[in-house]
Amino acid sequence: MIVKHKAIPLEYETISHSVTLVPRLEYSLNLIDDIVEVLRKERNKIKKSNKVLIDGFDEDECEHLDSIQMERVIAFSLEILLKIRKRFRCISGIRAIPEVLPSSIQMIRTVSAQLFDFTPYCSKKLSELSLHMGSIVLDSAALTNARFDFGQSNEESSSLLNEVKLIVDSKISKQYPNLDFFRLCNT
């Protein structure tokens, strides 16, 4: 049996694919906004409960260490997502997507893995987000004939993750001045 097939002109295919990127970008941005809101609430809650640790921290108490670590991970995750959201909002055209988003996918996966024990809901949503972003990046690269340099993408994401880690560690250290935070993080 022979099936008659109509060839779709390349122009139509390109236009239809580029049109489908916008709703996926919007959906991804909405996911980020939802996760940011959840993490802000979690951070405020843990920050409030950790206030007692400012003067009463006992480094031999596992609950105290876990509570500080939880605040640190949530603050780190929130900062990374705010930076990624800022990148999303800077996308002005289809050609910017393969330049801006690939390193963000790696950062989202890192954050998702760190949040798994603390907030499984956010971790799951971040996994979903990384899938959407991956498809957006691949489709936009196909439309623009972009090429990926995974080495550069890895360096960019590692650099930003390290930068945010230093910022968050500094904020936590200032928040708990009686705590030798850097020594605790390295043990």
C-alpha positions in Angstrom: 0.0 0.0 0.0 1.4 3.4 -1.0 0.6 6.4 1.0 0.5 9.7 -0.7 2.5 12.3 1.1 2.5 16.0 0.7 5.8 17.7 1.2 5.6 20.6 3.6 7.7 23.5 2.4 10.6 24.4 4.7 9.4 27.9 5.2 6.1 26.7 6.8 7.9 24.2 9.0 10.3 26.9 10.2 7.5 29.3 11.0 5.4 26.7 12.8 8.3 25.6 14.9 9.3 29.1 15.9 5.7 29.9 16.8 5.6 26.9 19.2 8.7 28.1 21.1 6.9 31.2 22.6 4.3 29.2 24.6 6.9 26.8 25.8 9.1 29.7 26.9 6.2 31.3 28.7 5.3 28.0 30.4 8.9 27.6 31.5 9.0 31.1 32.9 5.8 30.4 34.8 7.3 27.3 36.2 10.3 29.2 37.4 8.1 31.9 39.0 6.1 29.2 40.8 9.2 27.5 42.1 10.7 30.8 43.2 7.6 31.6 45.1 7.6 28.2 46.9 11.3 28.6 47.7 10.8 32.2 49.0 8.2 30.9 51.4 10.4 28.0 52.5 13.4 30.3 53.0 11.4 32.7 55.1 10.0 29.8 57.2 13.5 28.2 57.8 15.1 31.6 58.4 12.4 32.4 61.1 12.9 29.0 62.8 16.7 29.3 62.6 16.7 32.6 64.5 17.1 30.7 67.7 20.5 29.4 66.4 22.0 32.9 66.3 22.9 32.6 69.9 22.1 29.0 70.8 23.9 27.1 68.1 25.4 23.7 69.1 27.7 22.2 66.4 27.3 18.8 68.1 23.6 18.9 67.5 22.7 17.3 64.2 19.4 19.2 64.0 21.1 22.5 64.2 23.6 21.5 61.4 20.8 20.2 59.2 18.7 23.3 59.7 21.6 25.6 58.7 22.3 23.4 55.7 18.7 23.4 54.6 18.6 27.2 54.8 21.9 27.3 52.8 20.6 25.0 50.0 17.3 26.8 49.7 19.0 30.2 49.6 21.5 28.9 47.0 18.6 27.4 44.9 16.6 30.6 45.0 19.6 32.8 43.9 20.3 30.5 41.0 16.7 30.5 39.9 16.5 34.3 40.1 19.6 34.5 37.8 18.0 32.0 35.4 14.8 33.9 35.4 16.7 37.1 34.6 18.3 35.3 31.6 14.9 34.2 30.4 13.7 37.7 30.4 16.7 38.9 28.4 15.7 36.6 25.4 14.7 38.9 22.7 14.7 36.6 19.7 15.1 33.0 18.6 18.8 33.4 18.0 19.4 34.3 21.7 18.0 31.0 23.0 20.9 28.7 22.1 23.3 31.3 23.5 21.5 32.0 26.8 19.8 28.8 27.9 22.2 25.8 27.6 24.2 26.5 30.7 20.9 27.3 32.6 19.8 23.7 32.0 22.8 22.4 33.9 22.3 24.8 36.7 18.6 23.7 37.0 19.6 20.1 37.2 22.2 20.9 39.9 19.6 22.8 41.9 17.0 20.0 41.4 19.4 17.4 42.8 20.2 19.6 45.9 16.5 20.2 46.6 15.4 16.6 46.3 15.8 15.9 50.1 14.4 19.3 51.2 11.6 20.0 48.9 10.7 17.1 46.5 7.9 19.2 44.9 10.4 21.8 43.7 12.9 19.2 42.6 10.2 17.5 40.5 9.1 20.8 38.9 12.8 21.7 38.2 13.2 18.3 36.4 10.2 19.1 34.3 11.6 22.5 33.6 14.9 21.1 32.5 13.1 18.9 30.0 11.1 21.8 28.6 14.2 24.0 28.3 16.2 21.2 26.6 13.5 20.9 23.9 13.4 24.7 23.5 17.1 24.9 23.1 17.3 22.0 20.6 14.4 23.4 18.5 15.8 26.9 18.5 19.3 25.6 17.6 17.8 23.6 14.7 15.9 26.7 13.4 19.0 29.0 13.7 21.6 26.4 12.7 23.4 27.1 16.0 26.1 24.8 17.4 26.8 24.0 21.0 30.1 24.1 22.8 29.4 21.9 25.8 32.8 22.8 27.3 31.9 26.5 27.3 28.5 25.8 28.6 29.9 23.7 31.5 32.4 26.4 32.4 29.7 29.1 32.3 27.4 27.1 34.6 30.2 26.1 37.0 31.4 29.7 37.2 27.9 31.0 38.0 27.2 28.2 40.5 30.5 28.9 42.3 29.8 32.7 42.3 26.3 32.2 43.8 27.7 29.7 46.4 30.2 32.3 47.6 27.5 34.9 47.8 25.1 32.6 49.8 27.8 31.4 52.1 28.8 35.0 52.8 25.2 35.9 53.6 24.7 32.9 55.9 28.0 33.7 57.6 26.9 37.2 58.3 23.5 36.1 59.4 25.1 33.7 62.0 28.2 35.6 63.2 28.8 33.2 66.1 28.9 30.2 63.8 32.1 29.1 62.2 30.1 28.4 59.0 33.0 27.8 56.6 34.5 25.2 58.9 31.2 23.4 59.2 30.6 23.4 55.5 34.0 21.8 54.9 33.6 19.0 57.4 
